[in-house]
Structure formats: structure tokens, C-alpha cells
Amino acid sequence: MTKAEQSKQPSTLWRMLPGLLVTALAVAALVYLVDLEELGQALSAVRLSILPPVLLCFVGTLITRSLAWRTILQERASFKDSFLALNQGYLLNNVLPFRLGELGRALLLGNRIGLPFWQVLSSIVVERVFDLGIAAGLLMATLPLVVGAEGAYTAAWVAGGLVLVGFIALFLMAAKPELVTRVLGQLTGRWPRLQAWLSDKLQQFLEGIAALRSPARFFKVAALMLLTWVLNIGWYYLLMLNFFPQATWLWAAFSIGIVSVGVALPSSPAYVGVLEAAMVAALSLFGADPATALAYALVSHVIYVVVTGLLGIYGFWQQGQSLGEVYTQLLNRSGAK
């Protein structure tokens, strides 16, 4: 190991520490709350017959998300390249620290098709904007129904309306980038350094959403991302029925919304412990047994990691690159010390 590599090690460990602590706390809470014997019984009751429809829906989410990403890229990448790069990114998130998956798939797809790294990354930012908007809307729409708040259905419709407004705003930003730039300049005129920093980031974002200036392309991306989430709820629900026959679609939709927020917290690679804790917490609001909820969370997590991992490994094998090589390139790009 060189001196430069040795000097990077402490910094890397310190940067990983918050995520490792959050994971440790989540795992400790689960061990404290869950009866391990009951957990084993719940896991042993899993029926293999449920796997084909679950896997079909799950792979469907990967297909529709890849198609949406390819549409944002204006079809400059083939479906195969988009699909493999997406799963390579998931594999990177599962095995490497610092959530490098998004940067990783931008780098890998750019290398595959000869597009600049930042141009591909901006397209991923657009995909994530759709993703976060739908996730937020899903959580806002289901939370009032779960807690039994007065006017719950009205709140759900309001949440859906807010998501729609967000999508309209995104379309207008794509159609009128010069207006967005001018407004930012007016708002930050008193702070030149902030203005320069935000202007650079905004230009990258506007470049990424340029493909959405076409109404047809915008609605195609929105439809594909919505279908992705429908399929996502579908595979979670089908798997959930094995553990909770009384479960409804609301259980699946709400728990996915909570997990989407939970995995945003710092954690170890693959969201170990954090995803499970978020799922158990969400299902507890429906009166679910903690041990059974944890068994469900573990099985769903394993399905995600195994499927995306195998597809990601195939992508790396086909591209002739190793995880170590990509990790080094990403650390250099992100300025890791």
C-alpha cells in the first residue's frame, strides 16, 4: 500500500462512520424488539411458489425504469446498455460505501456509449426527481389513511395534486430554462459566490431535463416511472401476502413510502439494518408482529440484492471492468481524500 493510499484510509473510515453507526443502531433495535425464534419460524414458512410472480414484477420494475432512463437520454443508449448499467449501479450501492451507485452507472454507461459523464449523470438526476416526487406523493397520500386522520381521503387527493403540480413545474423548467436561470440570478444577486455555485449546478440540471421539453417525451417518462412504482408495490404486496394474508394494497404502498425515506439515512452498503428497521416500523402501524415483519423485510431485501447483484455482475463481466477499478475512478471523480 502506498503512502497516498494509507493517508486516504483514515478519511474513508471517518466518512463511513456515520452510516455504520446508524446501521448498528438499527440492527441493535431489531435484535432487542424481535424474538429470534419467532423470526426463524416466520422465515421457514416462506413458500417458494410465490417467487415466480414476485420476481416477474420485480424484474418488471427494472425494465420500466431502464426504459424511462433511456427516454430521458433521448434513446442515445440501447435498452440493453441502460438495463445493465442500472443494475451495475445497484450492485455498486450494495457492496461499496458512500452510495456511489448513481455516479457509478453514469460512469459505466458513459463509457459504454461514449457520452460525457456529467451529461449521463444529469439524466439520472432527472430520473431521481421523478422517483422522489412519486415516493413523496405515495407517502403523503397513504399516511393519513394509515393513522386514521379526519379528512384522510381529502389529504390523499391533495397529496396527489401536489405531485402533479411538481411534475408540471418540472416540465415548465425544461421548456423555459432561460426563465429559471433569470429567476435564480435575481434571487441570489446579493451573494455572488452562492450565485456562481448554484448557477453551475442549475445548468447541469437544466441540461439533464432538456429532453423533457417535448410533451410526448415528458409524459412517456412520467408514465414509465409511475408504472415502475405500480410494479414495485405489486411485488412487495404479492410477497407480503405470504407473511400477512390479511394485508391490503395500503400496507404495501405505505411501507414502500416509509422505506424510501428510511434508506435515505446514512447506512452501510445495501442499506443493511436500516431498510429492515423502516419496514418493521411501517408494518407495526398495522399491528403486524415484529418477527414476521422482519422476516418479510429480510426476504424482500435478499430478493433485491440477489437479482440486481447477478445482473450487475453480468454487466461488469460483459464490460470487462472490475468493481475495484470503478471504485477508484469514482473516488477520484468525487474528490475523495
C-alpha positions as CSV (number, residue, x, y, z in Angstrom):
1,M,0.0,0.0,0.0
2,T,1.4,3.4,-1.0
3,K,1.6,6.4,1.4
4,A,-1.1,8.2,-0.6
5,E,-3.4,5.2,-0.1
6,Q,-2.6,5.0,3.6
7,S,-3.4,8.7,4.0
8,K,-6.8,8.1,2.4
9,Q,-7.7,5.2,4.7
10,P,-8.5,7.2,7.9
11,S,-10.5,9.8,6.0
12,T,-12.5,7.0,4.3
13,L,-13.2,5.3,7.6
14,W,-14.3,8.6,9.2
15,R,-16.7,9.2,6.3
16,M,-18.1,5.7,6.7
17,L,-18.6,6.0,10.4
18,P,-22.0,7.8,10.5
19,G,-23.5,5.2,8.2
20,L,-22.0,2.3,10.2
21,L,-23.4,3.8,13.4
22,V,-26.9,4.2,12.0
23,T,-26.8,0.6,10.8
24,A,-25.5,-0.6,14.2
25,L,-28.3,1.2,16.0
26,A,-30.9,-0.2,13.6
27,V,-29.7,-3.8,14.0
28,A,-29.5,-3.4,17.8
29,A,-33.1,-2.1,17.9
30,L,-34.3,-5.1,15.8
31,V,-32.4,-7.6,17.9
32,Y,-34.0,-6.0,21.0
33,L,-37.5,-5.9,19.7
34,V,-37.7,-9.2,17.8
35,D,-37.9,-12.7,19.1
36,L,-35.2,-14.6,17.1
37,E,-37.0,-17.9,17.5
38,E,-40.2,-16.5,16.1
39,L,-38.2,-14.9,13.3
40,G,-36.8,-18.3,12.3
41,Q,-40.3,-19.8,12.3
42,A,-41.6,-17.0,10.0
43,L,-38.7,-17.5,7.6
44,S,-39.2,-21.2,7.5
45,A,-42.8,-20.6,6.4
46,V,-41.9,-18.9,3.2
47,R,-43.5,-20.7,0.2
48,L,-41.2,-20.9,-2.9
49,S,-44.3,-20.9,-5.1
50,I,-44.7,-17.2,-4.5
51,L,-41.3,-16.4,-6.1
52,P,-42.2,-16.5,-9.9
53,P,-44.9,-13.7,-9.8
54,V,-42.8,-11.7,-7.3
55,L,-39.7,-12.0,-9.4
56,L,-41.7,-11.2,-12.6
57,C,-43.0,-7.9,-11.0
58,F,-39.6,-7.0,-9.6
59,V,-37.8,-7.5,-12.9
60,G,-40.6,-5.5,-14.5
61,T,-39.6,-2.5,-12.3
62,L,-36.0,-2.8,-13.6
63,I,-37.3,-2.9,-17.2
64,T,-39.6,0.1,-16.9
65,R,-37.0,2.2,-15.0
66,S,-34.4,1.4,-17.7
67,L,-36.9,2.4,-20.4
68,A,-37.6,5.7,-18.6
69,W,-33.9,6.4,-18.2
70,R,-33.3,5.6,-21.9
71,T,-36.1,8.0,-22.8
72,I,-34.5,10.8,-20.8
73,L,-31.3,10.1,-22.7
74,Q,-33.3,10.6,-25.9
75,E,-32.6,7.0,-26.9
76,R,-28.8,7.6,-27.3
77,A,-28.3,4.4,-25.3
78,S,-29.8,1.0,-26.2
79,F,-32.2,-0.7,-23.8
80,K,-29.6,-3.4,-23.0
81,D,-26.9,-0.9,-22.1
82,S,-29.3,1.1,-19.9
83,F,-30.6,-2.0,-18.2
84,L,-27.1,-3.4,-17.4
85,A,-25.8,0.0,-16.3
86,L,-28.8,0.4,-14.0
87,N,-28.1,-2.9,-12.3
88,Q,-24.4,-2.2,-12.1
89,G,-25.3,0.9,-10.2
90,Y,-27.4,-1.1,-7.8
91,L,-24.6,-3.6,-7.3
92,L,-22.2,-0.7,-6.5
93,N,-24.6,0.6,-3.9
94,N,-24.9,-2.9,-2.4
95,V,-21.1,-3.5,-2.0
96,L,-19.4,-0.2,-1.8
97,P,-19.6,2.7,0.7
98,F,-20.8,6.3,0.1
99,R,-23.8,5.3,-2.1
100,L,-21.7,5.5,-5.3
101,G,-24.3,3.7,-7.4
102,E,-25.7,6.7,-9.2
103,L,-22.2,8.1,-10.0
104,G,-21.2,4.5,-11.0
105,R,-23.9,4.0,-13.6
106,A,-23.2,7.4,-15.1
107,L,-19.6,6.5,-15.5
108,L,-20.3,3.0,-16.8
109,L,-23.0,4.0,-19.3
110,G,-20.9,6.9,-20.5
111,N,-18.0,4.5,-21.1
112,R,-20.3,2.1,-22.9
113,I,-21.9,4.6,-25.4
114,G,-19.3,7.4,-25.5
115,L,-21.3,10.2,-23.7
116,P,-19.7,12.6,-21.2
117,F,-20.0,11.6,-17.6
118,W,-21.8,14.8,-16.5
119,Q,-24.4,14.5,-19.3
120,V,-25.3,11.0,-18.3
121,L,-25.4,12.0,-14.6
122,S,-27.8,14.8,-15.3
123,S,-30.2,12.3,-16.8
124,I,-30.0,10.3,-13.6
125,V,-30.8,13.4,-11.6
126,V,-34.0,13.8,-13.7
127,E,-34.9,10.2,-13.1
128,R,-34.4,10.7,-9.3
129,V,-36.6,13.8,-9.3
130,F,-39.4,11.8,-10.8
131,D,-38.7,9.0,-8.3
132,L,-38.6,11.3,-5.2
133,G,-41.8,13.1,-6.4
134,I,-43.7,9.8,-6.7
135,A,-42.3,8.5,-3.4
136,A,-43.3,11.7,-1.6
137,G,-46.7,11.6,-3.1
138,L,-47.2,8.0,-2.2
139,L,-46.2,8.6,1.4
140,M,-48.4,11.8,1.8
141,A,-51.3,10.0,0.2
142,T,-51.2,6.9,2.4
143,L,-50.1,8.3,5.7
144,P,-53.5,9.9,6.6
145,L,-55.2,6.7,5.7
146,V,-52.9,4.7,7.9
147,V,-53.2,6.9,11.0
148,G,-56.9,7.4,10.5
149,A,-56.8,11.2,10.3
150,E,-60.0,13.1,9.8
151,G,-60.3,14.0,6.2
152,A,-57.8,11.3,5.2
153,Y,-59.2,10.9,1.7
154,T,-59.1,14.6,1.1
155,A,-55.5,14.7,2.2
156,A,-54.7,11.8,-0.2
157,W,-56.2,13.8,-3.1
158,V,-54.3,16.9,-2.1
159,A,-51.0,14.9,-2.0
160,G,-51.7,13.6,-5.5
161,G,-52.4,17.1,-6.6
162,L,-49.1,18.3,-5.2
163,V,-47.2,15.6,-7.1
164,L,-49.0,16.7,-10.3
165,V,-48.1,20.3,-9.6
166,G,-44.4,19.2,-9.1
167,F,-44.4,17.4,-12.5
168,I,-45.9,20.4,-14.2
169,A,-43.2,22.6,-12.6
170,L,-40.6,20.2,-13.9
171,F,-42.0,20.4,-17.4
172,L,-42.1,24.2,-17.3
173,M,-38.5,24.3,-16.1
174,A,-37.5,22.1,-19.1
175,A,-39.5,24.2,-21.5
176,K,-38.3,27.6,-20.1
177,P,-34.7,27.2,-18.9
178,E,-33.8,30.8,-19.5
179,L,-36.6,31.9,-17.2
180,V,-35.3,29.6,-14.4
181,T,-31.8,30.9,-14.8
182,R,-33.1,34.5,-14.7
183,V,-35.1,33.9,-11.5
184,L,-32.1,32.3,-9.8
185,G,-30.0,35.3,-10.7
186,Q,-32.5,37.7,-9.2
187,L,-32.8,35.6,-6.0
188,T,-29.1,35.2,-5.4
189,G,-27.8,38.5,-6.8
190,R,-26.7,39.7,-3.3
191,W,-24.5,36.6,-2.8
192,P,-22.2,36.3,-5.9
193,R,-20.3,33.2,-4.6
194,L,-23.6,31.4,-3.9
195,Q,-25.0,32.5,-7.2
196,A,-22.0,31.1,-9.1
197,W,-22.2,27.8,-7.3
198,L,-25.9,27.4,-7.8
199,S,-25.7,28.6,-11.4
200,D,-23.3,25.8,-12.2
201,K,-25.4,23.1,-10.6
202,L,-28.6,24.5,-12.2
203,Q,-27.1,24.5,-15.7
204,Q,-26.2,20.8,-15.2
205,F,-29.7,20.0,-14.1
206,L,-31.3,22.0,-16.9
207,E,-29.1,20.2,-19.4
208,G,-30.4,16.9,-18.0
209,I,-34.1,17.8,-18.3
210,A,-33.7,19.3,-21.8
211,A,-35.1,16.1,-23.2
212,L,-38.3,16.7,-21.4
213,R,-39.1,19.9,-23.4
214,S,-41.1,17.6,-25.7
215,P,-44.5,17.0,-24.1
216,A,-44.7,13.5,-25.6
217,R,-41.3,12.6,-24.1
218,F,-42.1,14.1,-20.8
219,F,-45.4,12.1,-20.4
220,K,-43.7,8.9,-21.6
221,V,-41.1,9.3,-18.8
222,A,-43.8,10.1,-16.3
223,A,-45.9,7.1,-17.4
224,L,-42.9,4.7,-17.2
225,M,-41.9,5.9,-13.8
226,L,-45.5,5.6,-12.5
227,L,-45.6,2.0,-13.9
228,T,-42.3,1.3,-12.2
229,W,-43.9,2.2,-8.8
230,V,-47.1,0.3,-9.6
231,L,-45.0,-2.8,-10.2
232,N,-42.9,-2.1,-7.2
233,I,-46.0,-2.0,-5.0
234,G,-47.1,-5.2,-6.8
235,W,-44.1,-7.3,-5.9
236,Y,-44.0,-6.1,-2.4
237,Y,-47.7,-6.9,-2.0
238,L,-47.5,-10.3,-3.5
239,L,-44.6,-11.2,-1.2
240,M,-46.4,-9.7,1.8
241,L,-49.4,-12.0,1.4
242,N,-47.1,-14.9,2.2
243,F,-46.4,-13.4,5.6
244,F,-49.6,-11.4,6.2
245,P,-52.6,-13.0,4.4
246,Q,-54.8,-10.1,5.7
247,A,-52.6,-7.4,4.1
248,T,-54.1,-4.9,1.7
249,W,-52.5,-2.8,-1.0
250,L,-52.4,0.0,1.5
251,W,-49.9,-2.0,3.6
252,A,-47.5,-2.3,0.7
253,A,-47.9,1.2,-0.6
254,F,-47.3,2.8,2.8
255,S,-44.4,0.6,3.8
256,I,-42.6,1.3,0.5
257,G,-43.1,5.1,1.1
258,I,-41.6,4.7,4.6
259,V,-38.7,2.6,3.4
260,S,-37.9,5.1,0.7
261,V,-37.5,7.7,3.4
262,G,-35.6,5.3,5.7
263,V,-32.9,4.3,3.2
264,A,-32.1,8.0,2.6
265,L,-30.4,7.9,6.0
266,P,-26.7,7.2,6.2
267,S,-26.0,3.4,6.4
268,S,-23.7,0.7,5.5
269,P,-23.7,-0.6,1.9
270,A,-27.0,-2.2,0.8
271,Y,-28.9,-0.3,3.5
272,V,-28.4,-3.3,5.8
273,G,-30.5,-2.9,9.0
274,V,-31.9,0.5,8.1
275,L,-34.3,-1.0,5.4
276,E,-35.4,-3.7,7.8
277,A,-36.0,-1.3,10.7
278,A,-38.0,1.1,8.5
279,M,-40.1,-1.8,7.2
280,V,-40.8,-3.2,10.7
281,A,-41.7,0.3,11.9
282,A,-44.1,0.8,9.0
283,L,-45.9,-2.5,9.4
284,S,-46.2,-2.0,13.1
285,L,-48.8,0.7,12.4
286,F,-51.0,-2.1,11.0
287,G,-50.5,-4.2,14.1
288,A,-48.1,-6.6,12.4
289,D,-46.0,-9.0,14.5
290,P,-42.4,-7.6,14.6
291,A,-40.8,-11.0,14.0
292,T,-43.0,-11.7,10.9
293,A,-42.4,-8.2,9.7
294,L,-38.7,-8.6,10.0
295,A,-38.8,-11.9,8.1
296,Y,-40.7,-10.2,5.3
297,A,-38.2,-7.3,5.2
298,L,-35.3,-9.7,5.1
299,V,-36.7,-11.8,2.3
300,S,-37.6,-8.8,0.2
301,H,-34.2,-7.3,0.8
302,V,-32.5,-10.6,-0.3
303,I,-34.5,-10.7,-3.5
304,Y,-33.5,-7.2,-4.3
305,V,-29.8,-7.7,-3.6
306,V,-29.5,-11.1,-5.4
307,V,-31.4,-10.2,-8.5
308,T,-29.7,-6.8,-9.1
309,G,-26.4,-8.3,-8.0
310,L,-26.4,-11.1,-10.5
311,L,-27.5,-8.7,-13.3
312,G,-24.8,-6.2,-12.2
313,I,-22.1,-8.9,-12.2
314,Y,-23.1,-9.9,-15.7
315,G,-22.8,-6.2,-16.7
316,F,-19.3,-5.9,-15.3
317,W,-18.3,-9.1,-16.9
318,Q,-19.5,-8.0,-20.3
319,Q,-17.9,-4.6,-20.0
320,G,-14.6,-6.1,-18.8
321,Q,-14.3,-4.0,-15.7
322,S,-13.8,-4.8,-12.1
323,L,-15.5,-3.2,-9.1
324,G,-12.2,-2.1,-7.8
325,E,-11.3,-0.2,-11.0
326,V,-14.7,1.5,-11.0
327,Y,-14.4,2.4,-7.3
328,T,-11.0,4.0,-7.8
329,Q,-12.4,6.1,-10.7
330,L,-15.4,7.2,-8.7
331,L,-13.3,8.2,-5.7
332,N,-11.1,10.3,-8.0
333,R,-14.1,11.9,-9.6
334,S,-15.8,12.7,-6.3
335,G,-12.7,14.1,-4.9
336,A,-12.4,11.6,-2.0
337,K,-9.3,12.1,0.0
